[in-house]
Amino acid sequence: MSVSYKRLWKLLIDKEISKSEMRTSAGIAASTVSRMNKNEYISLEVLEKICIALDCDFGDIIEIDKNE
């Protein structure tokens, strides 16, 4: 199993928000976004910050890929 942030990237496109804008408004490090680009794990605290900044829920930004 692996984590996928495809839902987050689609949400950013739909809301016309860049990754940089999201990073700034959520108060997260550039290295965290870099890890997300590689579908690596990040802390629940970071996911919470992103959800608050984008006014969404965890399921809107992350999914588990059970095939990997």
Secondary structure in CASP SS format (residue, H / E / C, confidence):
PFRMAT SS
TARGET T0000
AUTHOR 0000-0000-0000
METHOD secondary structure of the structure
MODEL  1
M C 1.00
S E 1.00
V E 1.00
S E 1.00
Y C 1.00
K H 1.00
R H 1.00
L H 1.00
W H 1.00
K H 1.00
L H 1.00
L H 1.00
I H 1.00
D H 1.00
K H 1.00
E C 1.00
I C 1.00
S C 1.00
K H 1.00
S H 1.00
E H 1.00
M H 1.00
R H 1.00
T H 1.00
S H 1.00
A H 1.00
G C 1.00
I C 1.00
A C 1.00
A H 1.00
S H 1.00
T H 1.00
V H 1.00
S H 1.00
R H 1.00
M H 1.00
N H 1.00
K C 1.00
N C 1.00
E C 1.00
Y C 1.00
I C 1.00
S C 1.00
L H 1.00
E H 1.00
V H 1.00
L H 1.00
E H 1.00
K H 1.00
I H 1.00
C H 1.00
I H 1.00
A H 1.00
L H 1.00
D C 1.00
C C 1.00
D C 1.00
F H 1.00
G H 1.00
D H 1.00
I C 1.00
I C 1.00
E E 1.00
I E 1.00
D E 1.00
K C 1.00
N C 1.00
E C 1.00
END
